[in-house]
Structures are given as structure tokens and as C-alpha cells.
């Protein structure tokens, strides 16, 4: 009788343990992230945003204006490099996916990639005196750009680490919104650059030139990003279970790629990323617009101070909109809104109150453009949050459809398409500067002289407004074909939840079996 009671108690205890494990497995009921870990993740995001914001906003302007590359040469280098980088990203994704260390599969690359991209970025923003011929300058640019993107292929693991730090969907979405909010502060330091570019040469009688300011800022960005990445490595943890080496061997590289290619939401999202990234063709001309159309780079910084304010309200709003309308529908509305706003800005013009020569006209023009850019930028952070949430939906869909949850495999194919898209936008970003007829002119101190040709200035304005308008419109339209939304998405998540519970139950039954056998033998 006593033995029967003990057996019943043991069975109840085992059931309770299974129930606890099932409860832990529920993505809706368990919180995984520690406060210190959230802080480290957001700090790393802050550092990475500083770096990418600085490089993306200034690299083209620096290499054309100071290194002396032509727009077509720069665009061609970016095009060729991005085609190569598409293959490199595919390789890096497979390498990362098969990495197994005591620190996880992704975190080590936060450290290993740092020396590569750090050196490359300093090369991007220096013009050594031994570079005399155009050929030497092109070779220098090729080495710097290729090395930079090689390092970023592995440092970019941070962008998919987000989906491995917690299996809790709600916790993940909140972390996405928090990351995007923190990234808003990652534009503050780079935004100070134009002030120093405008003021330091004047304050030092040109002993500190414009290009010296760029080089100094590059060093600051490298230090900030490297320090935050190292800190993140020691604090952040990966929690999504990894497939064993044996399981990885069962899935060939070719099979992995085929599975990724069959992921319909992933393919639609790549088209969406292309149009979102196409906006960068117009954004890359911003420095040219503020320097030449308006007269000073610092005007762009002043405008940016005000246009960025709504972002701090839009990021917290994004999760609410997503819960109400769904990520897909929220993205569609945001894209169409942005396209309409940029189109209206174009027709208003960049000098609605007159030429940017008198103080009164400068103030009024700057206020008008700042107000319109603020309206144009309202969907920006919503789009950033939506894109990250949709990426998570792609990973979940892959697990639901094929029974394999392996972010790196999907990221490999995603990275390939994104790099091909970047190749096109990178080529265009250089070619459009040549197409508008711009050639850089400098004074005796090496500082850029303001352009006066009206056709060139109008070309900069077209790039500034109409390309972003087209990109935003197409971003919204492309999301119509994203099928993970509404009732289908809700059912998919329920199915995944059930499968994970069954998996935990199965694992507990297997672990309990040896104990039962052992007990029988003893009897």
C-alpha cells in the first residue's frame, strides 16, 4: 500500500514538473530577459546605429568630395562590391549557422569582426598623401569598401541575435520597439558633424580642414561601436535551442537554401526591403542638397533636430498600431502616407520664400522644409518597427511550415537578396550624382565650393524628394502580398505553441524512461 502511495506521489510530481516545463515553454507566459541584458542589448544597438548612421550618411560625400572619386566610379565600386558581398553574406550566414561555441553561435562574431570593420572605416575617411593618381585612389577605395562590408557581414549578426535572445513573441516585439527607440539617440552624435565641418575650419584658420573633421568623427564612431559591442558580448545570452552538429549534418547546405527559397513571406519581404532601401538613393543626396541648394551642411542638422522629435513618440505608438491593425497593414499605411508627403514636398519646392541668400529667406525656407520633412518622416520609425516584426514572422513561418527554426539559414538567403538590391541602389546613388551634372570644386584650402548651376540644384531637389516618394509608395504596395497576418498568423502561432508543448512533453517522457527501467531492475 505504501509503495502504491509513493508511486502515485512520484507520478504526480512528474506531472507537475512536466506542467511547469510546459508553462515555461509557453511564449505568452514566461519572461526571459534580465534588466541588465536588456540594457546591454540596447547599448549595443546604440553603438551600431551611431556607426551605420555616420557611414551611410557621409561615405559617398567624403569619397567624392575629398578622396576625388567621380560619381560614376564610386557607384561602380559599390555595385561590384555589393554583388560580391551578396555571396560573402551567404557564406557568412552558413558559417554562423554552423558555429557552436560555449558563448553561442552568434555572440562571438561581435568580437571577431571588430578589428576588420574598424580598420576599414578609418580607411574610408582618410586621404593619404601618397594617393596621387586616380588609379591609386580607386584601389584605396576598393580595399576600404570591401573590407568594411566583409567586417559588417559578421558584425551584422547582431541584427538576427534579436530573435534568439527570447522565444517570447510579446517580449521580442517589445524589445524591437525598445531597440528602435534607443536607436533614435544613435543619430545624435553623427548629427553634430555638420556643425564642426562648418565651424572648425573657420575657428582654426583652416589648420583643421573639413576632411580632418570627418576623420576625427570616424575614429569616435569606431570607439563607441566597438566598446558597446564588447560589452554586449559579455552580457547578452542566446536562448533559442540550437540544432546539434549531428542534426545540422542531416540538412545539407543545398537543402537549407531550398527551404529558405520556398519561404514565401521571406521572398515578399525581400521585395519590400528593396523598395525601403531604394529610399537611400535619395537620402544619399542629402549632404549635396544642404551644402549646395541651401548653402550649409549645418542647416540639415538644424532641420534634423526638429524632424527627429516626433520619432520619440512614433516608436512607442508603433506596437499599439501593430496590435490594432497588424504589422502588415500598419506597414502598408505608413508607406503610402510617406509617399504622399514627399510628393507634396517636391511641389512646394526648396525655396518657397525666395533664394537662400538673405537671412529672412533662410529662416522661412528652413522652417517650411523642416515642417514638411517632419511630416514626411512620421512613418519612418513605424516602418523600422514593422520591418523587424515582419522579419520575426518570417522566422516563425519557416518553423511552422518546414519544422526547422534556423534564423541564419533564412538570413543567408535574405542577405543575398538584400545585397543584390543594395548593389542596384549603391550604383544608382553614385550615378545619379553624375546624371545631374555635378562635379566637385574646391577652394585653395581644399574645402568644397557651393554649386550655382540651376539645373544641378534642381537635380539635387528631385533626388531629395521624388526618389524617397517612389520608395515609400512601393514599400506600402509590396506588403499587400505578405501573407502572414490576421487569422492565418494567429492560427500559425497557436500551432507553434502546441508543437513546442508537445516537444517539451516528449523530452520529459524520454528523460523519465531510464528512471522507470532502473526501478524495475532493482525490484
BATIDREN-919022 format. One record per residue: x, y, z of N, C-alpha, C, O in turn; residue in one letter. Coordinates in steps of 0.1 Angstrom, whole numbers, plus 5000, padded with zeros to 4 digits. Example, Ala and Ser with C-alpha at 12.3 -4.5 7.8 and 13.67 -1.06 7.14 Angstrom:
# residues 2
513249435078512349555078513249675078514249675085A 512849785071513749895071512950005079513450115080S 
This chain:
# residues 523
500849885000500050005000500950125000500650224993X 501950125009502850235009503550254996503750374992X 503950144990504650154977503750214967504250294958X 502450184967501550234957501350384959501250464950X 501350424972501150574975502350644970502250754965X 503550594973504850654968504850664953505250774947X 504350564946504350564932503450674926503650744917X 502250684933501250784929501850924931501751014923X 502550944943503151074945504251104935504351224931X 505051004932506151024922505551064908506051154901X 504350994905503751024892503151164892503351234882X 502551204903502051344904503151444904503051554897X 504251414910505451504910505951524896506351634891X 506051404889506551414875505551494866506051574858X 504251474868503251554860503351704863503251784854X 503651734876503851874880505051934873505052054869X 506151854873507351904866507151924851507652024846X 506351834845506051854831505251974829505452054819X 504251994837503352114836504152244837503952334830X 505152244847506052364848506852384836506952504831X 507352274830508152294818507352344806507752424798X 506052294806505152334795504852484797504852564787X 504652524810504352664813505552754809505352864803X 506752704811507952774807508052784792508552884787X 507652684785507752684771506752774764506952814753X 505752814772504752904766505353044763505853104772X 505353084750505953204746505153324752505553434751X 503853294757503053404761503153424777502553524782X 503753334784503753334798505053354805505053384817X 506153334798507453344805508253464800508253494788X 508853534809509753644806511253594808511553534818X 512053614798513453564798514453664801515453634807X 514253794796515353894796515553954809514554004816X 516753964814517054034826517254184823517654214812X 517054274833517254414830518654454825518754534816X 519654384831521054414827521254374812521954444805X 520554264808520754214795520054314785520554334774X 518854354789518154454780518954574778519054634767X 519554624789520454744788521554724779521954804771X 522254604780523354574771522954564757523654614748X 521854504754521354494740521054634735521454664723X 520454714742520054854737521354934736521455014727X 522354914745523554994743524354954731524855034724X 524354824728524954774716524254824704524954864694X 522954834704522154884693522555034691522655084680X 522755104702523055244702524455264695524555354686X 525455184698526755194692526655154677527355224669X 525955054674525855014660525155114652525555144640X 524155184657523455284650524355404647524255464637X 525155444657526055554655526955534643527155614635X 527455404643528455374632527755374619528255434610X 526655304617525955294604525455424600525455454588X 524955504609524355634606525455724600525255794590X 526655724607527755804602528255764588528455844580X 528455634587529055584574528055604563528455654552X 526855564565525855574554525555714550525355744538X 525655814559525255944556526456024550526256124543X 527655984552528856064549529856004539530656074533X 529755864538530855804530530855854515531955884510X 529755854509529755894495530156044493530956074484X 529656134502530056274501531556284503532256364496X 532156214513533556224516534456174504535356234500X 534056054499534955994489534856064475535756064467X 533756134472533656214460534256344462534956394453X 533956414473534456554476535856564480536556654476X 536356464487537756474493538756374487539856414484X 538256254486539156154480539356174465540356154459X 538256234459538356274445537856174435538056184423X 537056074440536355984431535256054423534656144428X 535056014411533856064403532655984408532755884414X 531456044406530255984410530055844403529655744410X 530455834390530255704383531255604389530955484390X 532555644392533555554398533055504411533155384414X 532555594420532055544433530855454431530855344438X 529955484423528755394421529155264415528555164419X 530155254406530555134400531255044411531054924411X 532055104419532755034430531654964440531754854443X 530655044443529655004452528854884446528554784452X 528554904433527854794426528554664426528054564429X 529854674422530654544421530854484435530754364437X 531154574444531454524458530154464464530254354471X 529054514461527854464467527454334461526954244468X 527754314448527554184442528454074449527953964452X 529654114451530554024459530054004473530053884478X 529554104479529154104493527954014494527753954505X 527054004484525953914484526353774486525753694494X 527453734479527953594480528653574494528553474500X 529353684498530053674511529053664522529353584531X 527953734521526953724532526353584532526053534543X 526153524520525653394520526553294527526153214535X 527853314524528853224531528953254546528953154554X 528953384550529053414564527853364571527953314583X 526653364565525453314572525553164575525153124585X 526053094565526152944567527252914577527152824585X 528352994577529352974587528853004601529052924611X 528153114603527553154616526553044620526553004632X 525752994611524752894614525352764620524752704628X 526552734615527152614619528152634630528952544634X 528252754636529152784647528552734660527452754663X 529452664667529052614680530152644690531252584690X 529852734700530852764710530152774723528952774724X 530952784734530352804747529552934749528752944758X 529853024740529153154740527953164731527353274730X 527653054724526553054714527153064700528353044698X 526253074690526653074676526853214671527553234661X 526253314677526253454671527153554679527953624673X 527153544692527853644701529353654697529853764697X 530053544695531453554692531853654681532953714681X 530953664671531253754660531153904663531653984655X 530553934674530554074679532054114681532354234680X 532854024686534254054689535154024677535954114674X 534953914670535853874660535853964648536853984641X 534754034645534654114633535154254636535354334626X 535254294648535554434652536854494646536854604640X 537954424646539254474640539154504625539654594620X 538354414618538254434604537554554600538054644592X 536254574605535554694601536054824607535954934602X 536754814619537354934625538454994616538455114614X 539354904612540454954603539855004590540255104584X 538854934584538254974571537655104572537755184563X 536955134583536255264584537255374585536955484579X 538355354592539355464592539955484578540355594574X 540055384570540455394556539455474548539855554539X 538155444551537155514543537155664544536855744535X 537655714556537655854559539055914561539156014569X 539955864553541255924552541755944538541255864529X 542556034535543056054521544556064522545156184522X 545355964523546755964525547456044513546956044502X 548556104517549256194507549856114495550056174485X 550055984498550755904487549755864476550155814466X 548455894478547455864467547455984458546756084460X 548255974447548356084437547556064425546856154420X 547555944419546755924407545355874410545055824421X 544455884400543155834401543055684404542255634411X 543955614397544055464399544355434413543755334419X 545355504419545655474433544455504443544255424452X 543755604440542555644448541455534447540855504457X 541255494435540255384433540655254440539755194446X 541955224439542355104446542155114461541755024468X 542555234466542355254481540855244485540555184495X 540055304476538555304479538055154478537255114487X 538555074469538054944467538454864480537654784485X 539654874484540154794496539354834508538854744516X 539154964510538455014522536954964522536454914532X 536354984510534854944509534654794511533754744518X 535554714504535454574505535654524519534954434524X 536754574526537054534539535954574549535554504558X 535354694547534254734556533054644555532554604565X 532654604543531554524542531754374546530854304550X 533054334545533454204550533254194565532654104570X 533754304572533554304586532154314590531754254600X 531354394583529954414586529154284583528054264589X 529654194574528954074571528753984584527853914586X 529853994593529853924605529354004617528653954626X 529654134617529154214628527654234627526954254637X 527154214615525654224613524854114620523654114620X 525654014626524953904633524053964644523153904649X 524454084649523654154660522154164655521254164664X 521954184643520554204638519754084638518454094639X 520353964638519453844640519653784654518853694658X 520553834662520653794676519453824683519053754693X 518753934679517553974685516453864686515753854695X 516453774676515453674675515853544683515053444683X 517053544689517453434697517553464711517853364719X 517453584716517653614730516353584738516453564750X 515253564731513953524738513053464728512853514717X 512353354732511353294723509953344726508953314719X 509853444735508553504739508253614728509053714727X 507153594720506853684709506553824715507153924709X 505853834725505553974731506754044736506954164734X 507553964743508854014748509754064737510454164738X 509753984726510554014714510054144708510954224704X 508754154706508254274700508554404708508854504703X 508454384721508754504730510154534729510554654730X 511054434728512454464727512754534713513654614713X 512054494703512254554690511954704691512654794686X 510754734697510354874699511354954707511655064704X 511854884718512854954726514154974719514755084720X 514554884711515754894703515655014693516555094692X 514455024686514255134677514255264684514655364678X 513655264696513655394704515055434707515455554706X 515855334712517255364716518055414704518955494705X 517855354692518555394680518355544676519155604669X 517255604681517055744679518155824685518455934679X 518655784696519755854702521055834695522055904697X 521055724687522255694679522555784668523555764661X 521655874665521855974654522356104660522656194652X 522356124673522756254678524156294676524456404671X 525056204679526456234677526856254663527456354660X 526456164653526756194639526056324634526656394625X 524956364640524256484636525056614639524856714633X 526056604648526856714652527956744642528556854641X 528256644633529256654623529256784615530256854614X 528056814609528056934600528457064608529057154602X 528057074620528457194628529957214629530457324627X 530657104631532057104632532757124619533757194617X 532057074608532557094595532457234591533357294584X 531357304594531257444591532057534600532557634595X 532257504612532857594622534357584624535057674625X 534857454625536257434629537257494619538157554623X 536957474606537957544597538057694598539057754597X 536857754601536857904604537557934617538258034617X 537357864627537857894640539357864641540057924649X 539857774632541357744633542057794621543257754618X 541457894614542157944602542557834592543657844586X 541657734591541857624581543057534585543457454576X 543557544597544657444601543957314603544557204602X 542657314607541857194608540857204596539957284597X 541057124586540257124574538957044575538756974585X 538057054566536856984566537056834566536356764574X 538056784559538256634558538856584571538656474575X 539556674579540156634592538956614602539056524610X 537956694600536756674609536156534607535756464616X 535956504594535456364590536256254596535756164602X 537556264595538456164600538356144615538356034620X 538256264622538156264637536856194641536756114650X 535756234634534456174637534456024635533855944642X 535155974624535155834621535855764633535355654637X 536955814639537555754650536655744662536655644669X 535855854664534955854676533855744674533555674683X 533355734662532355634659532855494661532155404666X 534055464657534655334658534855294673534455184677X 535255394681535455364695534155334702534055244710X 533155414699531855394706531255254702530755184711X 531255224689530655104685531354984690530754884694X 532754984689533554874694533354854709533154734713X 533354954717533154944732531854884735531754794744X 530754924729529454874732529254734727528554654734X 529854694716529754554711530454464721529954354723X 531654504726532354414735531554404748531454284753X 530954504753530154494765528954404762528654324771X 528354414751527154334747527554184747526754104751X 528754154742529254014741529253954755528853834756X 529654024765529753964778528453954786528453884796X 527454024782526254034789525053964783524253894789X 524953974769523753914762523853764762524953714761X 522753694762522753554761521853504750520853574746X 522153394744521253324734520453214740520953134748X 519153214738518253124745517453024736517052924741X 517353054723516652964714517552834712518752854708X 517052714715517852594714518552574700517852604690X 519752544700520452514687520352374683520252284691X 520352354670520352214665521852164668522752234667X 521852034671523151974673523951964660523451984649X 525251934662526151924650525651804641525651814629X 525151704648524651584640523451624632523251584621X 522551704639521351744632521651834620521051834610X 522651924622523052014611523651934599523451974588X 524351824602524851744591523751674583523951654571X 522651654589521551584582520951684572520251634562X 521051814574520551904564521651964556522452044562X 521751934544522851984535522652134533521552184535X 523752194528523652334525522652364514521852454515X 522652274504521752294493520252284498519452364494X 519952184507518652174512518252294520517152334520X 519152344528518952464536518552574527517552654530X 519252594516518952714507517652694501516852794499X 517352564497516052544490514852574500513852624496X 515052534513514052564522513752714524512652764524X 514852784524514752934526514152994514513353084515X 514452944502513852994489512352974489511653044482X 511852864495510452834495509652914505508452914505X 510352994513509653074523509053194516509753294515X 507753184513507153294506507153434513507553534506X 506853434526506953564532508353624532508453754531X 509353544532510753594531510953654518511553764517X 510453594507510653654493509953784492510453884486X 508753794497507953914496508654024504508754144500X 509253984516509854084525511154134518511554254520X 511854054510513054104503512654214492513354314491X 511554194486511054294476510754424484511054534480X 510154404496509854514504511054594509511154714509X 512154514513513354574517514054654506514654754508X 513854604494514454674482513954814481514654904479X 512654824481511954954480512255044492512455164491X 512354984504512655064516514155114514514455224518X 515055024509516455064508516555154496517555234496X 515655154486515755244475515755394479516255484472X 515055414491515055554496516455604499516655724499X 517355514501518755564504519355624492520355704494X 518955604480519455674468519155814469520055904466X 517955854474517655994476518356044488518856154489X 518355964499518956004512520456034510520956124517X 521155964501522555984499522856124493523956174494X 521856184488522056324482521756434492521956554488X 521456404504521056504514522256604516521956724517X 523456544518524556634520524756734509525156844511X 524556684496524756764485523656874485523956994481X 522456844488521356944489521657054499521557164495X 521957014511522157114521523457194519523457314521X 524457134513525657214511525457304499525957424500X 524857264488524757344476523457424474523457544471X 522257354476521057424475520757524486520357634483X 521057484498520757564510521957654514521757764518X 523157604512524357684514525257634525526357664526X 524657554535525457504546524957364550523757334551X 525957274554525557144559524857154572523957074575X 525157254580524657264593523157294593522457264603X 522557354582521157364581520457234581519357224587X 521057134575520456994576520456944590519456874594X 521456974598521456934612520357004620519756944628X 520257134618519157214624517857154621516957134630X 517557124608516357064604516156924611515056894615X 517256854612517156714617516856714632516256624637X 517156824639516856834654515356824655514856764664X 514656904647513156914648512456794641511456744647X 512956754630512356644623512456514631511556424629X 513456504639513656384647512756374659512656264665X 512256484664511456494676510256394676510056324686X 509456394665508256304665508656154666507856074670X 509856124662510255984663510155924677509855804679X 510356014687510355964701508955924705508755854715X 507955974698506555944701506055834691505155754695X 506655824679506155734670506655594673505855494671X 507855574679508255444682507355374693506955264691X 507055444704506155374713504755354707503955264712X 504355434698503055424691502955304682501955234680X 504155264676504155154667503655024672502854964665X 504054974684503454854689501954854690501254754688X 501454974694499954984695499254974682498254914680X 499855044672499255034658499354884653498454834646X 500454824656500654684651499654594658499054504652X 499354614671498354534678496954554672496154464672X 496654684668495354714664495154674649494054614646X 496154704640495954674626496754564621496554514609X 497754514628498654414623499854474617499754594612X 500954404618502254464612502154494597502654604593X 501554404590501554414575500654544572501154624564X 499454554577498654664574499154794579499054904572X 499854794590500454914595501554964585501755084583X 502354864580503354904571502854954558503355054552X 501754904553501054954541500655094542500955184534X 500055134553499555264556500755364557500655474552X 501755314564502955404566503655434553504055554551X 503755334544504455364532503655454523504255544517X 502355444522501555534513501555674519501655764511X 501455684532501555814538502855894535502856004531X 503955814536505255874533505355914519505956024516X 504855834509504955864495504155994492504656074484X 503056014498502256134495502956254501502956364494X 503456244513504156354519505356404511505456524509X 506156314507507356354499506956424486507656514481X 505956374480505456434467504956574469505256664461X 504256594480503856734483505056824485505056944481X 506056774492507256854495507956894482508357004481X 507956804472508656834460507956954453508557044448X 506556954453505857064446505957194454505857304448X 506157184467506357314474507657374471507757504470X 508657294468509957354464510857374476510457384487X 512157394473513157414484513357564487514157594497X 512757654480512857794483511557864481511457954473X 510557824488509257884487509158034490508258104486X 510058084498510058224502511158304496511358414499X 511858244486512958314479514258244480514358144487X 515258304474516658244474517258234488516858314497X 518058134490518758124503519958214504521058174507X 519758344503520858434504520658534515521558564523X 519458584517519158674528518758604541518258494540X 519058664552518758594565517258564567516958454572X 516358654562514958624564514558514555513758424560X 514958504543514658394534515158254540514558154539X 516358264545516958144550516058084561515757964562X 515658174571514858124582513558064577513157964581X 512858144568511558094564511657964556510757874557X 512557964547512757844539513057724548512557614546X 513957744557514357634566513157584575513057464577X 512357684579511157644587510257564578509657464583X 509957604566509057534557509557394554508757294555X 510757384550511357244547511357154559511057034558X 511657214571511757134583510357084587510256964591X 509357164585507957124588507557014579506956914584X 507857024566507456924557508256794559507656684558X 509556804562510356684564509856614577509956494578X 509356694586508856634599507656544595507556434600X 506756594587505556524583506056394574505456294576X 506956424565507456304557508056194566507956074562X 508656234577509356134585508556074595509055984602X 507256104597506456044607506355894606506355824616X 506355834594506255684593507555614594507555494595X 508655694595509955624594510155524605510555404602X 509955564617510255464628509155364629509455244634X 507955394625506955284624507355184614507255064617X 507955224603508455134593509555044598509654924596X 510455104606511555034612511054924621511554814621X 510054954630509554854639508754754631508954634634X 507954794622507254694614508154594607507854474606X 509254644601510154564593510754454602510854344598X 511154494614511754404624510754294628511054184630X 509454344631508454244635508154144623507954024626X 508054194611507854114599508954004598508653894594X 510154054601511253954600511053844609511353724606X 510653874621510353764631509253674626509253554628X 508253734619507153654613507653554603507253444602X 508753604596509353514585509953394592509853284587X 510753414603511353304610510353214616510453094615X 509253264622508253184627507553104616507252984618X 507353164605506653094594507552974589507052864586X 508852994588509752894584509752774594509752654590X 509652804607509552694617508252624615508152494616X 507152694613505852634612505652554599505152444599X 506252604588506052544575506952414573506552314568X 508152434578509152324575509652254587510552164586X 509252294599509652234611511152264615511752194624X 511752364609513152404611513152554615512752634607X 513652584627513852714631515252744631516052714640X 515752814620517152834619517352974612517252984600X 517453074620517453214615518553234605518353314596X 519753174608520853204599520653154585521153224575X 519953044584519652994570518853094562519153124551X 517753144569516853234562517653364560517553434550X 518453404570519153534569520153524558520553624552X 520653404555521653384544521053424531521553504523X 519853364528519153404515518653544515518753614505X 518153584527517753724528518853824525518653924518X 520053794531521153874529521553884514522053984509X 521453764507521753764493520953864485521453934477X 519653854487518753944480518954084484518954174476X 519154114497519354244501520654304495520654424492X 521654224494522954274488522754304474523354404468X 522054224467521754244453520954374451521254454442X 520054404460519254524460520154644463520154754457X 521054624473522054724477522954754465523454874464X 523354654457524154674446523554774436524254864431X 522254754434521554844425521454984430521755084424X 521054994443520855124449522255194451522355314450X 523255114454524655174455525155234442525655344442X 524855154431525255204418524555334415525055434410X 523255334417522355444414522755564422522755684417X 523155544435523455664444524655734439524755854441X 525555664432526655734426526355794412526755904409X 525655714404525355754391524455884390524555964382X 523455884400522556004399523256134401522856234396X 524356134409525156254411525856294398525956414395X 526256194390526856224377525756274367525956364359X 524656204368523556234359523056384361522656444351X 523056434373522556574375523656674370523356794370X 524856624366525856704361526756774371527356874368X 526856714383527656774394529156734393529456614391X 530056824394531456804396531956884408531757004408X 532656824417533156894429534156994426535156964418X 534057114432535057224431535557254445534757264454X 536757284446537357324459538157454459538557494448X 538257514471539057634471540457594474540857484475X 541357694477542757664479543057594491544157534493X 542057594501542257524513541757374513541757304522X 541157344501540657204500539157194504538657084505X 538557304507537157304511536157304499536557364489X 535057244500534157234489533457364486532957434495X 533457414473532757534469531357504465531057404459X 530457604469528957584466528757584451529257674444X 527857494447527457484433526357594430525557624439X 526457654418525557764414524657724402523757794399X 524957614395524257574383522857544387522657444395X 521757614381520457584385519957444381519157394388X 520457394370520057254366520557154376519857054379X 521757174381522357084390521557094404521256984410X 521257214408520557234420519157164420518657114429X 518457184408517157124407517256974407516356904412X 518356924401518556774401518756724415518156614419X 519456794424519556754438518156754445517956664453X 517356854442516056854448515156734443514356684451X 515256704431514556584426514956454433514156374438X 516256444435516756324442516356334457516056234463X 516256454462515956474477514456434480514156384491X 513556454470512156434472511556314465510856234471X 511656314452510956214444511356074445510555984445X 512656054447513155914449512655854462512155744462X 512655934473512055884486510555864484510055764490X 509855954477508455934475508155804468507255724472X 508855774457508655644450508955524459508255434458X 510055534466510455424475509355394486509055284488X 508855504491507755484502506455424496505855334502X 506055474484504855424478505055274475504155194479X 506155234470506355094466506555004478506254884478X 507155064489507254984502505854944506505654824510X 504855034506503555004511502854904502502154814506X 502954924489502354834479502854694480502054604479X 504154674481504754544481504254464493504154334492X 503854524504503454454516502054384514501654304522X 501354424504500054364502500154214500499254144502X 501354174495501554034491502153954503502353834502X 502354014515502853944526501653874533500753934538X 501753734533500553654537500553624552499553564556X 501553654560501453624574500853734582501553824586X 499553734583498853834590497453784593496953684588X 496753864602495353824605495153694611495953644620X 494053624607493653494613494753384610495053304618X 495353394598496353304595497553304604498053204609X 497953424607499153444617498753394631499553324637X 497553424635497053384648497053224649497453174659X 496553164639496553014639497952954638498152854644X 498753024630500152974629500852974643501552884647X 500653084650501353094664500752994673501452944682X 499452964672498852864681499452724678499752654687X 499552694665500152574661501652554666501952454671X 502352664665503752664670503752634685504652564690X 502852704692502852694707502552544710503152494719X 501552484703501252344706502352254703502652164711X 503052274692504252194689505352204699505952094703X 505552324704506652334714506252264727507052214734X 504952274731504552204743504652054741505151984750X 504252004729504451854727505951814727506251704732X 506751904722508251874722508751864737509551774740X 508251954745508751954759508151824766508951764774X 506951794763506351674769507151544765507451464773X 507551544752508251434747509651424753510051314757X 510251534755511651534761511551494776512451424780X 510551534783510351494797510051344798510551274807X 509251284789508951144789510251064786510450964793X 511051114777512351044774513251044786513950944789X 513351164793514251174804513751084816514551044824X 512451064817511850984828512050834825512050764835X 512150794813512150654810513250574816513050464822X 514550624816515650554823515350524837515750424843X 514750624844514550604859513550494861513750414870X 512550484852511550374854512150234852511950144859X 513050224841513750104838514650064850514749944854X 515250164855516250144866515450084878515949994885X 514250144881513450094892513049954891513049874900X 512649914879512249774876513349674878513149564883X 514549714874515749624876516049604890516349494894X 515849704898516149694913515249604919515549524928X 513949604915512949514921513249374917512549284922X 
